[in-house]
Amino acid sequence: MTEREFTPALGRFAPTRFYDLVASVTRERLWRGLVVGHVAARADEVVVDVGCGTGSLALLLHQHRTGARIVGVDPDRDMVERARRKGAGAPVEWRVGMGDSLAEILGAASADVVVSSLVLHQCPMAMKRAILAAMAAVLRPGGRLVVADYGLQRTRAMRLAFRLVQMADGKPDTQPNADGALPGLIAEAGFHDVREAEVVPTVTGSISIYTARRG
Ligand SMILES: C[S@@+](CC[C@H](N)C(=O)[O-])C[C@H]1O[C@@H](n2cnc3c(N)ncnc32)[C@H](O)[C@@H]1O
């Protein structure tokens, strides 16, 4: 995989037009709501959703009417177009771009909060590291990071359930998440106060919500 290639939303499993349907079996209302709570965006803040896909999280953040400026970034033009249509005129900004190029797209130290959901598990290790480094670069000092993704799969049932995701996205990219690599990778990228704030069991494996702060 070259740096500019990316795994599509549903991997080998299905075309991206089915993404919202598939995402709905992951208890997304529960975990997306928890993410919004951890973001706690304030007026005049800039919130960037990295790998925004069809825009579900960015649009939910907008619906909370905090007054924050919300920007969704994703390398898949088709997904970004779906997000734009789904938003139907909502004042969310949509950008096509890779997660490791955030500072080039938006400017270094230009964001107060970076969020990302279900992206890192489908990236190769080098790209996970590059995206986290780019998240740190685009955040202002003290800026907040909230990542929701498949994390440490603690029980046999969750490890079995996660195999579905591994079949779609491949074991090499997904296994580090299941082994609990994300908190270490987040800290390695220069974030402080790294915390696994929530663990939500789903039929596709458990989704963890990690919070951290840029130093
Ligand atoms: C499983 S979908 C999740 C979409 C959305 N965040 C959500 O919660 O529904 C993964 C998304 O990550 C995007 N993606 C894959 N590789 C990426 C990368 N290197 N940088 C940024 N986004 C990436 C894909 O295009 C896809 O839209």
The ligand as an SDF file (V2000), in Angstrom:
LIG
                    3D

 27 29  0  0  0  0  0  0  0  0999 V2000
  -14.9840    2.6830    8.6100 C   0  0  0  0  0  0  0  0  0  0  0  0
  -15.0280    4.2540    7.8550 S   0  0  0  0  0  0  0  0  0  0  0  0
  -15.4720    5.3260    9.2150 C   0  0  0  0  0  0  0  0  0  0  0  0
  -16.1690    6.5690    8.7250 C   0  0  0  0  0  0  0  0  0  0  0  0
  -16.6290    7.5380    9.8140 C   0  0  0  0  0  0  0  0  0  0  0  0
  -15.5340    8.0760   10.5600 N   0  0  0  0  0  0  0  0  0  0  0  0
  -17.6190    6.9080   10.7440 C   0  0  0  0  0  0  0  0  0  0  0  0
  -17.4400    6.9270   11.9630 O   0  0  0  0  0  0  0  0  0  0  0  0
  -18.6530    6.4070   10.2500 O   0  0  0  0  0  0  0  0  0  0  0  0
  -13.3170    4.6140    7.6610 C   0  0  0  0  0  0  0  0  0  0  0  0
  -13.0660    5.8880    6.9060 C   0  0  0  0  0  0  0  0  0  0  0  0
  -11.6730    6.1800    6.9880 O   0  0  0  0  0  0  0  0  0  0  0  0
  -11.2510    6.6890    5.7530 C   0  0  0  0  0  0  0  0  0  0  0  0
   -9.8090    6.4910    5.6650 N   0  0  0  0  0  0  0  0  0  0  0  0
   -9.1360    5.3770    5.3100 C   0  0  0  0  0  0  0  0  0  0  0  0
   -7.8170    5.6060    5.3200 N   0  0  0  0  0  0  0  0  0  0  0  0
   -7.6580    6.8960    5.7170 C   0  0  0  0  0  0  0  0  0  0  0  0
   -6.5260    7.7440    5.9140 C   0  0  0  0  0  0  0  0  0  0  0  0
   -5.2870    7.3020    5.6900 N   0  0  0  0  0  0  0  0  0  0  0  0
   -6.7290    9.0180    6.3080 N   0  0  0  0  0  0  0  0  0  0  0  0
   -7.9950    9.4690    6.5430 C   0  0  0  0  0  0  0  0  0  0  0  0
   -9.0870    8.7190    6.3630 N   0  0  0  0  0  0  0  0  0  0  0  0
   -8.9290    7.4560    5.9570 C   0  0  0  0  0  0  0  0  0  0  0  0
  -12.0580    5.9180    4.7200 C   0  0  0  0  0  0  0  0  0  0  0  0
  -12.1400    6.6050    3.4840 O   0  0  0  0  0  0  0  0  0  0  0  0
  -13.4140    5.8030    5.4210 C   0  0  0  0  0  0  0  0  0  0  0  0
  -14.2850    6.8430    5.0740 O   0  0  0  0  0  0  0  0  0  0  0  0
  1  2  1  0
  2  3  1  0
  2 10  1  0
  3  4  1  0
  4  5  1  0
  5  6  1  0
  5  7  1  0
  7  8  2  0
  7  9  1  0
 10 11  1  0
 11 12  1  0
 11 26  1  0
 12 13  1  0
 13 14  1  0
 13 24  1  0
 14 15  1  0
 14 23  1  0
 15 16  2  0
 16 17  1  0
 17 18  1  0
 17 23  2  0
 18 19  1  0
 18 20  2  0
 20 21  1  0
 21 22  2  0
 22 23  1  0
 24 25  1  0
 24 26  1  0
 26 27  1  0
M  CHG  2   2   1   9  -1
M  END
$$$$
